[in-house]
Amino acid sequence: MDTTYLHVSDLEVDTALADPAVRLAVRAVWQLLWESEVRPDEVVALDVPDAELDERLIVIRDSKEGGLFETGITASAAGVLRELIGTRTEGPLFTVDGRRLTRAEVAAEFREATGGRSLHALRFTRQRKERDRAPRSATGRQAEEKSA
């Protein structure tokens, strides 16, 4: 099964995040998907009060698993969100022309910016990289040594 569309390189992400032709709200969503545990639908549903920037947290009020979920964000993501929010204290976090940004818009712009990559590639690639960095168990190392 070809899963190429589910992989995105660091260079592709860095290039997309730095592209001034892409709206800031869209780039901010991409950055949160790349750097945190949130899902696309959860990100676009965020409201301004859900971003606790001094604590570098975002609060998902209705997570897929149900209930409240908090996740940390990087200083870089907090800075982008500060710029995006400006002086607003309420309403949707990610807006374009005064309306909430949709997942479909975010996904379409990501496909365009990355030559057809799926928006899910951000989360999928990050999770794969984290698994690859995780220390292997003794059992896993023993099985690897036996097969060598």
C-alpha positions in Angstrom: 0.0 0.0 0.0 1.4 3.4 -1.0 1.5 5.7 2.0 3.8 8.4 0.4 1.1 11.0 0.8 1.2 10.4 4.6 4.9 11.4 4.8 6.2 14.9 4.8 9.8 16.0 5.2 11.0 18.6 7.7 12.1 20.7 4.7 8.6 20.6 3.2 7.0 21.6 6.5 9.6 24.4 7.2 9.0 25.7 3.7 5.3 25.7 4.0 5.4 27.4 7.5 7.6 30.1 6.2 5.6 30.9 3.0 4.2 34.4 3.3 1.8 33.7 0.5 -0.1 31.3 2.9 -2.4 33.1 5.3 -1.1 33.3 8.9 -4.2 31.5 10.3 -3.6 28.5 8.0 0.2 28.4 8.8 -0.7 28.5 12.5 -3.0 25.5 12.2 -0.2 23.6 10.3 2.3 24.5 13.0 0.0 23.2 15.8 -0.6 19.9 13.9 3.1 19.5 13.3 4.2 20.3 16.9 1.4 19.0 19.2 -1.0 16.2 19.8 -4.1 17.9 18.4 -6.2 16.7 15.5 -7.3 18.9 12.6 -10.9 19.1 13.6 -9.9 20.0 17.2 -7.6 22.7 16.0 -10.0 24.5 13.8 -12.7 24.4 16.6 -10.5 26.3 19.0 -11.6 29.7 20.3 -9.4 32.5 21.5 -9.8 31.6 25.3 -8.6 28.1 24.5 -5.1 29.4 23.9 -3.4 29.9 27.3 -0.3 31.4 25.8 1.5 32.4 29.0 1.4 28.8 30.1 2.0 27.6 26.5 -1.0 25.4 26.5 -4.1 25.0 24.3 -7.2 23.5 25.7 -9.4 21.1 23.7 -12.8 21.3 25.2 -14.4 18.5 23.2 -11.6 16.0 22.4 -12.2 12.9 20.3 -11.8 10.8 23.4 -14.4 13.0 25.1 -13.9 15.7 27.7 -11.2 18.3 28.3 -7.7 17.8 27.0 -4.7 20.2 27.4 -1.5 20.0 25.4 1.6 22.0 25.5 2.8 24.1 22.6 6.2 25.4 21.6 7.3 29.0 22.2 7.3 29.4 18.5 3.7 28.3 18.2 2.7 30.6 21.1 4.4 33.5 19.3 2.5 32.8 16.1 -0.8 32.5 18.0 -0.1 35.8 19.8 0.4 37.5 16.4 -2.8 35.9 15.1 -4.9 36.8 18.1 -3.8 40.3 18.5 -6.1 42.1 20.9 -9.1 39.7 20.5 -10.4 38.1 23.7 -13.1 35.9 22.2 -14.4 34.2 19.1 -12.8 31.6 16.8 -9.0 31.4 17.2 -8.4 30.8 13.4 -10.4 33.3 11.3 -10.3 34.4 7.7 -12.3 37.4 6.6 -14.1 37.4 10.0 -15.3 33.7 9.8 -13.9 30.5 11.3 -11.3 28.7 9.1 -12.4 25.3 8.0 -10.5 22.0 7.9 -11.2 21.7 4.2 -9.5 25.1 3.5 -6.5 24.1 5.7 -6.2 20.8 3.9 -6.5 22.2 0.4 -3.8 24.8 1.1 -1.5 22.1 2.5 -2.0 19.9 -0.5 -1.2 22.9 -2.7 1.9 24.0 -0.7 3.4 20.5 -0.5 2.6 19.1 -4.0 -0.3 16.9 -2.9 0.5 15.8 0.6 -2.4 15.0 3.0 -2.9 17.3 6.0 -2.9 14.1 8.0 0.8 13.8 7.0 1.8 16.4 9.6 0.5 14.3 12.5 1.4 10.9 10.9 5.0 12.0 10.2 5.4 13.5 13.7 4.1 10.4 15.4 6.4 8.2 13.3 9.4 10.3 14.2 8.5 10.1 17.9 8.2 6.3 17.7 11.6 6.1 15.9 13.2 8.2 18.6 11.7 6.2 21.5 14.1 3.8 23.2 13.5 0.2 22.2 12.6 -2.3 24.8 15.0 -5.1 25.8 12.7 -7.6 24.2 12.8 -5.7 20.9 16.6 -5.4 21.0 16.9 -9.2 21.6 14.6 -10.1 18.7 16.6 -7.7 16.5 19.9 -9.3 17.6 18.6 -12.9 16.9 17.5 -12.0 13.4 20.8 -10.4 12.6 
